[in-house]
Amino acid sequence: MILSAPEIIRRLDKDCTDGHLVITPYNSDCQQPASYDLRAAVDILLPQGTCTLVPTLEWVELPMDTAGTLRCRSSFGRRGILLGAGFVDPGFRGQLTLCLSNLGSNDLFIRKNDRVVQMILHEVREGNQSYSGRYQDSRGAVEAK
């Protein structure tokens, strides 16, 4: 099940009993009907023909019953930007590193706070494993380890 905006907002409430979701800083302008737009944490140039790592502004913490799928926003896709590595496991904590490839015909400049990707949140039923990989508690753009 994909979480709706009201359900995402409910799970962000610190008093939520079914697993507390964290998106910090939260901005209501980024809330979509069935997703949340994540923003770039830095000003960065995406040169044509390259893959560039871009950290999200938001710190994300997913509870055990929630996973996330990342999708490039269509406004960037129309310029030839593709997103790699687009899944967030239950229990992940940290800033997300976006792997953005520019297949367009021009270099593209992304400004800090630009909404770059959508995070679609999904309910995980009977989940009992939490992410414990090497990217836990990531800050900034993290290279492959």
VOPAMI-498553 format. One record per residue (C-alpha): residue number from 1; residue in three letters; x, y, z. Coordinates in Angstrom, 1 decimal. Example, Ala and Ser with C-alpha at 12.3 -4.5 7.8 and 13.67 -1.06 7.14 Angstrom:
2
<node><num>1</num><residuo>ALA</residuo><east>12.3</east><north>-4.5</north><up>7.8</up></node>
<node><num>2</num><residuo>SER</residuo><east>13.7</east><north>-1.1</north><up>7.1</up></node>
END
This chain:
145
<node><num>1</num><residuo>MET</residuo><east>0.0</east><north>0.0</north><up>0.0</up></node>
<node><num>2</num><residuo>ILE</residuo><east>1.3</east><north>3.5</north><up>-0.9</up></node>
<node><num>3</num><residuo>LEU</residuo><east>0.9</east><north>6.0</north><up>1.9</up></node>
<node><num>4</num><residuo>SER</residuo><east>-1.3</east><north>9.0</north><up>1.2</up></node>
<node><num>5</num><residuo>ALA</residuo><east>-0.5</east><north>12.6</north><up>2.2</up></node>
<node><num>6</num><residuo>PRO</residuo><east>-2.8</east><north>12.4</north><up>5.3</up></node>
<node><num>7</num><residuo>GLU</residuo><east>-1.2</east><north>9.1</north><up>6.3</up></node>
<node><num>8</num><residuo>ILE</residuo><east>2.3</east><north>10.5</north><up>5.9</up></node>
<node><num>9</num><residuo>ILE</residuo><east>1.4</east><north>13.5</north><up>8.0</up></node>
<node><num>10</num><residuo>ARG</residuo><east>-0.1</east><north>11.2</north><up>10.6</up></node>
<node><num>11</num><residuo>ARG</residuo><east>3.0</east><north>9.1</north><up>10.8</up></node>
<node><num>12</num><residuo>LEU</residuo><east>5.2</east><north>12.2</north><up>11.2</up></node>
<node><num>13</num><residuo>ASP</residuo><east>3.3</east><north>13.0</north><up>14.4</up></node>
<node><num>14</num><residuo>LYS</residuo><east>5.6</east><north>12.2</north><up>17.4</up></node>
<node><num>15</num><residuo>ASP</residuo><east>2.6</east><north>10.6</north><up>19.2</up></node>
<node><num>16</num><residuo>CYS</residuo><east>2.0</east><north>8.2</north><up>16.4</up></node>
<node><num>17</num><residuo>THR</residuo><east>1.8</east><north>4.7</north><up>17.9</up></node>
<node><num>18</num><residuo>ASP</residuo><east>2.4</east><north>2.6</north><up>14.7</up></node>
<node><num>19</num><residuo>GLY</residuo><east>6.0</east><north>3.7</north><up>14.0</up></node>
<node><num>20</num><residuo>HIS</residuo><east>7.2</east><north>7.2</north><up>13.9</up></node>
<node><num>21</num><residuo>LEU</residuo><east>8.3</east><north>8.6</north><up>10.5</up></node>
<node><num>22</num><residuo>VAL</residuo><east>10.9</east><north>11.4</north><up>10.5</up></node>
<node><num>23</num><residuo>ILE</residuo><east>11.4</east><north>13.9</north><up>7.6</up></node>
<node><num>24</num><residuo>THR</residuo><east>13.5</east><north>16.9</north><up>8.8</up></node>
<node><num>25</num><residuo>PRO</residuo><east>13.1</east><north>19.6</north><up>7.9</up></node>
<node><num>26</num><residuo>TYR</residuo><east>9.6</east><north>18.9</north><up>6.8</up></node>
<node><num>27</num><residuo>ASN</residuo><east>8.0</east><north>21.4</north><up>4.4</up></node>
<node><num>28</num><residuo>SER</residuo><east>4.3</east><north>21.3</north><up>3.6</up></node>
<node><num>29</num><residuo>ASP</residuo><east>5.1</east><north>22.6</north><up>0.0</up></node>
<node><num>30</num><residuo>CYS</residuo><east>6.9</east><north>19.3</north><up>-0.6</up></node>
<node><num>31</num><residuo>GLN</residuo><east>4.0</east><north>17.1</north><up>0.4</up></node>
<node><num>32</num><residuo>GLN</residuo><east>2.3</east><north>15.6</north><up>-2.6</up></node>
<node><num>33</num><residuo>PRO</residuo><east>-1.0</east><north>13.5</north><up>-2.6</up></node>
<node><num>34</num><residuo>ALA</residuo><east>1.0</east><north>10.2</north><up>-2.4</up></node>
<node><num>35</num><residuo>SER</residuo><east>4.6</east><north>11.2</north><up>-2.1</up></node>
<node><num>36</num><residuo>TYR</residuo><east>7.0</east><north>13.7</north><up>-0.5</up></node>
<node><num>37</num><residuo>ASP</residuo><east>9.5</east><north>15.7</north><up>-2.6</up></node>
<node><num>38</num><residuo>LEU</residuo><east>13.0</east><north>15.6</north><up>-1.3</up></node>
<node><num>39</num><residuo>ARG</residuo><east>15.3</east><north>18.6</north><up>-1.9</up></node>
<node><num>40</num><residuo>ALA</residuo><east>18.9</east><north>19.1</north><up>-2.8</up></node>
<node><num>41</num><residuo>ALA</residuo><east>21.1</east><north>20.0</north><up>0.2</up></node>
<node><num>42</num><residuo>VAL</residuo><east>23.7</east><north>21.9</north><up>-1.9</up></node>
<node><num>43</num><residuo>ASP</residuo><east>24.1</east><north>24.0</north><up>-5.1</up></node>
<node><num>44</num><residuo>ILE</residuo><east>25.6</east><north>21.6</north><up>-7.6</up></node>
<node><num>45</num><residuo>LEU</residuo><east>26.3</east><north>21.4</north><up>-11.3</up></node>
<node><num>46</num><residuo>LEU</residuo><east>25.3</east><north>18.2</north><up>-13.2</up></node>
<node><num>47</num><residuo>PRO</residuo><east>27.6</east><north>18.2</north><up>-16.2</up></node>
<node><num>48</num><residuo>GLN</residuo><east>26.2</east><north>16.6</north><up>-19.4</up></node>
<node><num>49</num><residuo>GLY</residuo><east>27.1</east><north>12.9</north><up>-19.6</up></node>
<node><num>50</num><residuo>THR</residuo><east>28.1</east><north>12.4</north><up>-16.0</up></node>
<node><num>51</num><residuo>CYS</residuo><east>26.7</east><north>10.8</north><up>-12.8</up></node>
<node><num>52</num><residuo>THR</residuo><east>26.8</east><north>13.2</north><up>-9.8</up></node>
<node><num>53</num><residuo>LEU</residuo><east>26.1</east><north>12.4</north><up>-6.1</up></node>
<node><num>54</num><residuo>VAL</residuo><east>23.7</east><north>14.9</north><up>-4.5</up></node>
<node><num>55</num><residuo>PRO</residuo><east>22.7</east><north>14.7</north><up>-0.8</up></node>
<node><num>56</num><residuo>THR</residuo><east>19.1</east><north>15.4</north><up>0.2</up></node>
<node><num>57</num><residuo>LEU</residuo><east>18.5</east><north>18.3</north><up>2.5</up></node>
<node><num>58</num><residuo>GLU</residuo><east>16.1</east><north>16.1</north><up>4.5</up></node>
<node><num>59</num><residuo>TRP</residuo><east>17.2</east><north>13.7</north><up>7.2</up></node>
<node><num>60</num><residuo>VAL</residuo><east>14.9</east><north>10.7</north><up>6.9</up></node>
<node><num>61</num><residuo>GLU</residuo><east>14.1</east><north>8.0</north><up>9.4</up></node>
<node><num>62</num><residuo>LEU</residuo><east>11.8</east><north>5.2</north><up>8.3</up></node>
<node><num>63</num><residuo>PRO</residuo><east>10.1</east><north>3.0</north><up>10.9</up></node>
<node><num>64</num><residuo>MET</residuo><east>10.1</east><north>-0.8</north><up>10.5</up></node>
<node><num>65</num><residuo>ASP</residuo><east>6.7</east><north>-0.8</north><up>8.8</up></node>
<node><num>66</num><residuo>THR</residuo><east>7.7</east><north>1.7</north><up>6.0</up></node>
<node><num>67</num><residuo>ALA</residuo><east>9.9</east><north>1.6</north><up>2.9</up></node>
<node><num>68</num><residuo>GLY</residuo><east>10.6</east><north>4.2</north><up>0.3</up></node>
<node><num>69</num><residuo>THR</residuo><east>10.9</east><north>4.3</north><up>-3.4</up></node>
<node><num>70</num><residuo>LEU</residuo><east>12.7</east><north>7.3</north><up>-5.0</up></node>
<node><num>71</num><residuo>ARG</residuo><east>11.7</east><north>8.7</north><up>-8.4</up></node>
<node><num>72</num><residuo>CYS</residuo><east>13.2</east><north>11.6</north><up>-10.2</up></node>
<node><num>73</num><residuo>ARG</residuo><east>10.6</east><north>14.4</north><up>-10.5</up></node>
<node><num>74</num><residuo>SER</residuo><east>9.3</east><north>14.7</north><up>-14.1</up></node>
<node><num>75</num><residuo>SER</residuo><east>10.6</east><north>18.2</north><up>-14.5</up></node>
<node><num>76</num><residuo>PHE</residuo><east>14.1</east><north>16.9</north><up>-14.2</up></node>
<node><num>77</num><residuo>GLY</residuo><east>13.3</east><north>13.7</north><up>-16.2</up></node>
<node><num>78</num><residuo>ARG</residuo><east>12.2</east><north>15.9</north><up>-19.1</up></node>
<node><num>79</num><residuo>ARG</residuo><east>15.7</east><north>17.5</north><up>-19.1</up></node>
<node><num>80</num><residuo>GLY</residuo><east>17.4</east><north>14.1</north><up>-19.3</up></node>
<node><num>81</num><residuo>ILE</residuo><east>18.1</east><north>13.5</north><up>-15.6</up></node>
<node><num>82</num><residuo>LEU</residuo><east>17.9</east><north>9.9</north><up>-14.5</up></node>
<node><num>83</num><residuo>LEU</residuo><east>18.0</east><north>8.7</north><up>-10.9</up></node>
<node><num>84</num><residuo>GLY</residuo><east>19.9</east><north>5.5</north><up>-9.9</up></node>
<node><num>85</num><residuo>ALA</residuo><east>19.6</east><north>3.7</north><up>-6.6</up></node>
<node><num>86</num><residuo>GLY</residuo><east>16.1</east><north>4.4</north><up>-5.7</up></node>
<node><num>87</num><residuo>PHE</residuo><east>15.0</east><north>2.3</north><up>-2.7</up></node>
<node><num>88</num><residuo>VAL</residuo><east>15.1</east><north>3.0</north><up>1.0</up></node>
<node><num>89</num><residuo>ASP</residuo><east>14.8</east><north>0.1</north><up>3.4</up></node>
<node><num>90</num><residuo>PRO</residuo><east>12.8</east><north>0.1</north><up>6.6</up></node>
<node><num>91</num><residuo>GLY</residuo><east>14.8</east><north>1.3</north><up>9.5</up></node>
<node><num>92</num><residuo>PHE</residuo><east>17.1</east><north>3.6</north><up>7.4</up></node>
<node><num>93</num><residuo>ARG</residuo><east>18.3</east><north>6.8</north><up>9.1</up></node>
<node><num>94</num><residuo>GLY</residuo><east>20.2</east><north>9.6</north><up>7.4</up></node>
<node><num>95</num><residuo>GLN</residuo><east>20.4</east><north>11.9</north><up>4.5</up></node>
<node><num>96</num><residuo>LEU</residuo><east>19.9</east><north>10.1</north><up>1.2</up></node>
<node><num>97</num><residuo>THR</residuo><east>22.5</east><north>10.3</north><up>-1.5</up></node>
<node><num>98</num><residuo>LEU</residuo><east>21.0</east><north>10.7</north><up>-4.9</up></node>
<node><num>99</num><residuo>CYS</residuo><east>22.8</east><north>9.3</north><up>-7.9</up></node>
<node><num>100</num><residuo>LEU</residuo><east>21.8</east><north>11.7</north><up>-10.7</up></node>
<node><num>101</num><residuo>SER</residuo><east>22.9</east><north>11.1</north><up>-14.3</up></node>
<node><num>102</num><residuo>ASN</residuo><east>22.6</east><north>13.9</north><up>-16.8</up></node>
<node><num>103</num><residuo>LEU</residuo><east>21.8</east><north>12.3</north><up>-20.2</up></node>
<node><num>104</num><residuo>GLY</residuo><east>20.4</east><north>15.6</north><up>-21.5</up></node>
<node><num>105</num><residuo>SER</residuo><east>21.9</east><north>17.9</north><up>-24.1</up></node>
<node><num>106</num><residuo>ASN</residuo><east>23.1</east><north>20.6</north><up>-21.6</up></node>
<node><num>107</num><residuo>ASP</residuo><east>24.7</east><north>20.9</north><up>-18.2</up></node>
<node><num>108</num><residuo>LEU</residuo><east>22.1</east><north>21.4</north><up>-15.5</up></node>
<node><num>109</num><residuo>PHE</residuo><east>22.6</east><north>23.5</north><up>-12.3</up></node>
<node><num>110</num><residuo>ILE</residuo><east>20.6</east><north>22.4</north><up>-9.2</up></node>
<node><num>111</num><residuo>ARG</residuo><east>20.2</east><north>24.9</north><up>-6.4</up></node>
<node><num>112</num><residuo>LYS</residuo><east>20.0</east><north>24.1</north><up>-2.8</up></node>
<node><num>113</num><residuo>ASN</residuo><east>16.3</east><north>23.6</north><up>-1.8</up></node>
<node><num>114</num><residuo>ASP</residuo><east>15.3</east><north>22.5</north><up>-5.4</up></node>
<node><num>115</num><residuo>ARG</residuo><east>12.8</east><north>19.6</north><up>-5.2</up></node>
<node><num>116</num><residuo>VAL</residuo><east>14.7</east><north>16.9</north><up>-7.1</up></node>
<node><num>117</num><residuo>VAL</residuo><east>13.1</east><north>13.5</north><up>-6.3</up></node>
<node><num>118</num><residuo>GLN</residuo><east>9.8</east><north>12.1</north><up>-5.0</up></node>
<node><num>119</num><residuo>MET</residuo><east>9.9</east><north>9.6</north><up>-2.1</up></node>
<node><num>120</num><residuo>ILE</residuo><east>6.9</east><north>7.3</north><up>-2.3</up></node>
<node><num>121</num><residuo>LEU</residuo><east>6.3</east><north>5.6</north><up>1.0</up></node>
<node><num>122</num><residuo>HIS</residuo><east>5.0</east><north>2.0</north><up>1.2</up></node>
<node><num>123</num><residuo>GLU</residuo><east>3.6</east><north>0.0</north><up>4.1</up></node>
<node><num>124</num><residuo>VAL</residuo><east>5.7</east><north>-3.1</north><up>4.9</up></node>
<node><num>125</num><residuo>ARG</residuo><east>3.6</east><north>-5.8</north><up>6.5</up></node>
<node><num>126</num><residuo>GLU</residuo><east>5.0</east><north>-8.0</north><up>9.2</up></node>
<node><num>127</num><residuo>GLY</residuo><east>8.4</east><north>-6.5</north><up>8.7</up></node>
<node><num>128</num><residuo>ASN</residuo><east>10.9</east><north>-7.6</north><up>11.3</up></node>
<node><num>129</num><residuo>GLN</residuo><east>14.2</east><north>-6.6</north><up>9.8</up></node>
<node><num>130</num><residuo>SER</residuo><east>15.7</east><north>-3.1</north><up>10.0</up></node>
<node><num>131</num><residuo>TYR</residuo><east>18.4</east><north>-1.7</north><up>7.6</up></node>
<node><num>132</num><residuo>SER</residuo><east>21.8</east><north>-2.0</north><up>9.2</up></node>
<node><num>133</num><residuo>GLY</residuo><east>24.0</east><north>-1.4</north><up>6.2</up></node>
<node><num>134</num><residuo>ARG</residuo><east>27.0</east><north>0.8</north><up>5.8</up></node>
<node><num>135</num><residuo>TYR</residuo><east>25.0</east><north>3.9</north><up>4.8</up></node>
<node><num>136</num><residuo>GLN</residuo><east>23.1</east><north>4.1</north><up>8.1</up></node>
<node><num>137</num><residuo>ASP</residuo><east>23.3</east><north>7.6</north><up>9.6</up></node>
<node><num>138</num><residuo>SER</residuo><east>24.7</east><north>9.1</north><up>6.4</up></node>
<node><num>139</num><residuo>ARG</residuo><east>25.4</east><north>12.8</north><up>6.3</up></node>
<node><num>140</num><residuo>GLY</residuo><east>26.1</east><north>14.6</north><up>3.0</up></node>
<node><num>141</num><residuo>ALA</residuo><east>26.8</east><north>12.8</north><up>-0.3</up></node>
<node><num>142</num><residuo>VAL</residuo><east>28.3</east><north>9.4</north><up>0.5</up></node>
<node><num>143</num><residuo>GLU</residuo><east>30.5</east><north>7.7</north><up>-2.1</up></node>
<node><num>144</num><residuo>ALA</residuo><east>30.2</east><north>3.9</north><up>-2.7</up></node>
<node><num>145</num><residuo>LYS</residuo><east>31.8</east><north>2.0</north><up>0.2</up></node>
END
